[in-house]
Amino acid sequence: MTKDALLKPDYESLRETPQTFYLFGEHISHSRAPHLHNTLFNLVNLPWEYKLFESSNFVEINDVFDRESLIGSAITMPNKVVALNHVDVLDPIGHGCGSINTVYTMLSPDGTRQRVGTNTDTVGIFEAIRQNYPEEADRFKGTPGLVYGAGGACRSAVYALYKLLGVSKVYIINRIAEEVRAVQESMRSHGFTGEIIHVTDPEMAQKLESPKLVVLTVPDFEPTSPGEKLARATLSVFEKQEQDEPGVVLEMCYHPRIETRLYNSFVASGWKVISGVEAMIYQGIAQQVLWTGIPLEQLPVKKVIEIIYKSIEDSK
């Protein structure tokens, strides 16, 4: 069954009933998602709650879904790829990414609930760039994009850059070649047709057209191993290249601080840098639309952004 064959649930009835949502993943104690979602639920007067659930055991996760009759959930690492096998239907974005971060409910023609998997990280990346630099997002269509790191956020970044932001090709810099190949093969097997190029060293980077849209997807750390140092040196080639116009960088890492090493380095090199907090907020808002049925224009987006940034400032 495809998503096109499914029907929307009775959102009005669901909104009147207490609901619980979980973020399923590991090492999630620092996540700001509960604050984001519970703030949104409160602002739109829903009797709903969002909690953390630390697990990568899908027997356990599926049991929670069934026992509590969940109408949706969030999925994070290391579960984003494995979760593809634990939903009833993948929507086009979830299928195209080859990974999901969101489960929501639709109905089959006979009224049976269907778990639908999608990836709102793509929307978060797109909107973070589009909302902050709309003119640059338009001008940079047809230029190369770059993703630094081939971990959990890489597939979403590749999809967002190519399918939503219109880059001509996507470079990936990563210290382990096998991880890049896994991304390439996985996305191609799910119908991705864009060119994904593993940039392996500074010499190769120097010969390539400069990227204008960059998504950084690695934790904030000082490189120590030879592979980490090589990857960082390769990234530095693109960062330091002279450009007619500054490019745009989205730094997905914002824990434990927004202004990471790479954030500050790209700012010093003249790039326009966006905090990953904004991608987190926009992907969460996209989840809310799917769970609540409330249109985007009716959600208090600006208010939520103000509240989340204030909470980050207050926690310093």
HUWOJO-V467349 format. One record per residue. N is the residue number from 1. RES is the residue in three letters. SS is DSSP state (H for helix, E for strand, C for the rest). BURIAL is b if it has 16 or more other ideal C-beta (glycine too) atoms within 10 Angstrom, else e. D_LAST is the distance of its C-alpha to the last C-alpha in Angstrom with 1 decimal. Layout:
{{N/RES/SS/BURIAL/D_LAST} {N/RES/SS/BURIAL/D_LAST}}
//
This chain:
{{1/MET/C/e/48.0} {2/THR/C/e/45.8} {3/LYS/H/b/43.2} {4/ASP/H/e/45.8} {5/ALA/H/e/48.0} {6/LEU/C/b/45.3} {7/LEU/E/e/45.0} {8/LYS/C/e/42.0} {9/PRO/C/b/41.4} {10/ASP/C/e/41.9} {11/TYR/H/e/38.4} {12/GLU/H/e/39.4} {13/SER/H/e/40.4} {14/LEU/H/b/37.3} {15/ARG/H/b/35.0} {16/GLU/C/e/36.9} {17/THR/C/e/36.4} {18/PRO/C/e/33.3} {19/GLN/E/b/31.9} {20/THR/E/b/29.4} {21/PHE/E/b/27.7} {22/TYR/E/b/26.1} {23/LEU/E/b/24.1} {24/PHE/E/b/26.4} {25/GLY/E/b/25.1} {26/GLU/C/e/23.8} {27/HIS/C/e/20.5} {28/ILE/C/b/18.8} {29/SER/C/e/16.7} {30/HIS/C/e/13.4} {31/SER/C/b/15.2} {32/ARG/C/b/13.9} {33/ALA/H/b/17.6} {34/PRO/H/b/18.4} {35/HIS/H/b/16.0} {36/LEU/H/b/17.6} {37/HIS/H/b/21.1} {38/ASN/H/b/21.1} {39/THR/H/b/19.8} {40/LEU/H/b/22.7} {41/PHE/H/b/25.2} {42/ASN/H/e/24.5} {43/LEU/H/e/24.8} {44/VAL/C/e/28.2} {45/ASN/C/e/29.3} {46/LEU/C/b/29.8} {47/PRO/C/e/30.3} {48/TRP/E/b/28.4} {49/GLU/E/e/25.7} {50/TYR/E/b/23.7} {51/LYS/E/e/22.9} {52/LEU/E/b/22.1} {53/PHE/E/b/25.3} {54/GLU/E/e/25.0} {55/SER/C/b/28.4} {56/SER/C/e/30.3} {57/ASN/C/e/33.6} {58/PHE/H/e/35.3} {59/VAL/H/e/37.9} {60/GLU/H/e/35.2} {61/ILE/H/b/33.4} {62/ASN/H/e/36.7} {63/ASP/H/e/37.7} {64/VAL/H/e/34.6} {65/PHE/H/b/35.5} {66/ASP/H/e/39.1} {67/ARG/H/e/38.6} {68/GLU/H/e/36.1} {69/SER/C/e/37.7} {70/LEU/C/b/34.5} {71/ILE/C/b/34.8} {72/GLY/E/b/31.9} {73/SER/E/b/29.0} {74/ALA/E/b/26.4} {75/ILE/E/b/27.0} {76/THR/C/b/24.8} {77/MET/C/b/25.5} {78/PRO/C/e/27.9} {79/ASN/C/b/29.8} {80/LYS/C/b/30.0} {81/VAL/C/b/33.3} {82/VAL/H/e/35.0} {83/ALA/H/b/34.2} {84/LEU/H/b/36.8} {85/ASN/H/e/39.5} {86/HIS/H/b/38.3} {87/VAL/C/b/38.6} {88/ASP/C/b/41.8} {89/VAL/E/b/41.3} {90/LEU/E/b/39.2} {91/ASP/C/b/38.7} {92/PRO/H/e/39.4} {93/ILE/H/b/35.7} {94/GLY/H/b/35.2} {95/HIS/H/b/38.6} {96/GLY/H/b/37.9} {97/CYS/H/b/34.6} {98/GLY/C/b/36.0} {99/SER/C/b/32.8} {100/ILE/C/b/31.3} {101/ASN/C/b/28.0} {102/THR/E/b/29.4} {103/VAL/E/b/32.4} {104/TYR/E/b/34.0} {105/THR/E/b/37.4} {106/MET/E/b/40.5} {107/LEU/E/e/44.1} {108/SER/C/e/47.2} {109/PRO/C/e/50.4} {110/ASP/C/e/51.5} {111/GLY/C/e/48.3} {112/THR/C/e/46.7} {113/ARG/E/e/43.0} {114/GLN/E/b/41.8} {115/ARG/E/b/38.4} {116/VAL/E/b/37.5} {117/GLY/E/b/35.1} {118/THR/E/b/33.2} {119/ASN/C/b/30.3} {120/THR/C/b/28.0} {121/ASP/H/b/25.7} {122/THR/H/b/28.5} {123/VAL/H/b/28.0} {124/GLY/H/b/24.2} {125/ILE/H/b/24.9} {126/PHE/H/b/27.8} {127/GLU/H/b/26.1} {128/ALA/H/b/22.9} {129/ILE/H/b/25.3} {130/ARG/H/b/28.0} {131/GLN/H/e/25.9} {132/ASN/H/b/24.2} {133/TYR/C/b/27.2} {134/PRO/H/e/30.4} {135/GLU/H/e/32.9} {136/GLU/H/b/31.7} {137/ALA/H/b/31.7} {138/ASP/H/e/35.3} {139/ARG/H/e/36.4} {140/PHE/C/b/35.0} {141/LYS/C/e/37.1} {142/GLY/C/e/39.6} {143/THR/C/b/37.6} {144/PRO/C/b/36.1} {145/GLY/E/b/32.7} {146/LEU/E/b/30.7} {147/VAL/E/b/28.6} {148/TYR/E/b/26.8} {149/GLY/C/b/27.0} {150/ALA/C/b/29.5} {151/GLY/C/b/27.5} {152/GLY/C/b/26.7} {153/ALA/C/b/25.5} {154/CYS/H/b/28.3} {155/ARG/H/b/31.1} {156/SER/H/b/29.2} {157/ALA/H/b/28.3} {158/VAL/H/b/31.9} {159/TYR/H/b/33.2} {160/ALA/H/b/31.0} {161/LEU/H/b/31.9} {162/TYR/H/b/35.6} {163/LYS/H/b/36.4} {164/LEU/H/b/34.1} {165/LEU/C/b/33.4} {166/GLY/C/e/36.8} {167/VAL/C/b/36.3} {168/SER/C/b/39.5} {169/LYS/C/b/38.3} {170/VAL/E/b/35.2} {171/TYR/E/b/34.5} {172/ILE/E/b/32.5} {173/ILE/E/b/31.3} {174/ASN/C/b/30.8} {175/ARG/C/b/31.7} {176/ILE/C/e/33.9} {177/ALA/H/e/36.9} {178/GLU/H/e/37.7} {179/GLU/H/b/34.4} {180/VAL/H/b/35.2} {181/ARG/H/e/38.8} {182/ALA/H/b/37.6} {183/VAL/H/b/35.6} {184/GLN/H/b/38.6} {185/GLU/H/e/41.1} {186/SER/H/b/39.1} {187/MET/H/b/38.5} {188/ARG/H/e/42.1} {189/SER/H/e/43.4} {190/HIS/C/b/41.6} {191/GLY/C/e/43.3} {192/PHE/C/b/40.8} {193/THR/C/e/43.1} {194/GLY/C/b/40.8} {195/GLU/C/e/41.0} {196/ILE/E/b/38.2} {197/ILE/E/b/38.5} {198/HIS/E/b/37.0} {199/VAL/C/b/36.3} {200/THR/C/b/36.9} {201/ASP/C/e/36.7} {202/PRO/H/e/36.2} {203/GLU/H/e/40.0} {204/MET/H/e/40.0} {205/ALA/H/b/37.0} {206/GLN/H/e/38.9} {207/LYS/C/e/41.8} {208/LEU/C/b/39.9} {209/GLU/C/e/39.2} {210/SER/C/b/35.7} {211/PRO/C/b/33.3} {212/LYS/C/b/31.8} {213/LEU/E/b/29.4} {214/VAL/E/b/27.1} {215/VAL/E/b/24.9} {216/LEU/E/b/22.7} {217/THR/C/b/22.5} {218/VAL/C/b/21.6} {219/PRO/C/e/18.5} {220/ASP/C/b/16.6} {221/PHE/C/e/18.8} {222/GLU/C/e/21.2} {223/PRO/C/b/24.8} {224/THR/C/e/27.0} {225/SER/C/e/30.1} {226/PRO/H/e/32.9} {227/GLY/H/e/32.3} {228/GLU/H/e/28.6} {229/LYS/H/e/29.5} {230/LEU/H/b/32.3} {231/ALA/H/b/30.2} {232/ARG/H/b/27.7} {233/ALA/H/e/30.6} {234/THR/H/b/32.2} {235/LEU/H/b/29.1} {236/SER/H/e/29.0} {237/VAL/H/b/32.6} {238/PHE/H/b/31.6} {239/GLU/H/b/28.5} {240/LYS/H/e/30.6} {241/GLN/C/e/33.7} {242/GLU/C/e/35.0} {243/GLN/C/e/34.9} {244/ASP/C/e/36.6} {245/GLU/C/e/33.6} {246/PRO/C/e/29.9} {247/GLY/C/b/29.1} {248/VAL/E/b/26.2} {249/VAL/E/b/23.6} {250/LEU/E/b/21.5} {251/GLU/E/b/18.8} {252/MET/C/b/18.6} {253/CYS/C/b/16.0} {254/TYR/C/b/12.4} {255/HIS/C/e/11.1} {256/PRO/C/e/9.2} {257/ARG/C/e/8.3} {258/ILE/C/b/10.3} {259/GLU/C/e/12.0} {260/THR/C/b/13.9} {261/ARG/H/e/16.9} {262/LEU/H/b/19.3} {263/TYR/H/b/17.4} {264/ASN/H/e/17.5} {265/SER/H/b/21.0} {266/PHE/H/b/22.4} {267/VAL/H/e/21.1} {268/ALA/H/e/22.8} {269/SER/C/b/25.9} {270/GLY/C/e/26.2} {271/TRP/C/b/25.2} {272/LYS/E/b/23.7} {273/VAL/E/b/20.5} {274/ILE/E/b/19.1} {275/SER/E/b/15.8} {276/GLY/H/b/16.7} {277/VAL/H/b/14.7} {278/GLU/H/b/17.9} {279/ALA/H/b/20.2} {280/MET/H/b/18.6} {281/ILE/H/b/19.0} {282/TYR/H/b/22.5} {283/GLN/H/b/23.7} {284/GLY/H/b/22.7} {285/ILE/H/b/24.5} {286/ALA/H/b/27.5} {287/GLN/H/b/27.4} {288/GLN/H/b/27.5} {289/VAL/H/b/30.6} {290/LEU/H/b/32.4} {291/TRP/H/b/31.6} {292/THR/H/b/32.2} {293/GLY/C/e/34.8} {294/ILE/C/b/33.1} {295/PRO/C/e/33.5} {296/LEU/H/e/30.6} {297/GLU/H/e/31.6} {298/GLN/H/e/31.4} {299/LEU/C/b/27.8} {300/PRO/C/e/25.1} {301/VAL/H/b/23.4} {302/LYS/H/e/21.9} {303/LYS/H/e/20.6} {304/VAL/H/b/18.9} {305/ILE/H/b/17.2} {306/GLU/H/e/15.9} {307/ILE/H/b/14.7} {308/ILE/H/b/12.9} {309/TYR/H/e/11.1} {310/LYS/H/e/10.2} {311/SER/H/e/8.9} {312/ILE/H/b/6.7} {313/GLU/H/e/5.5} {314/ASP/H/e/5.6} {315/SER/C/e/3.8} {316/LYS/C/e/0.0}}
//
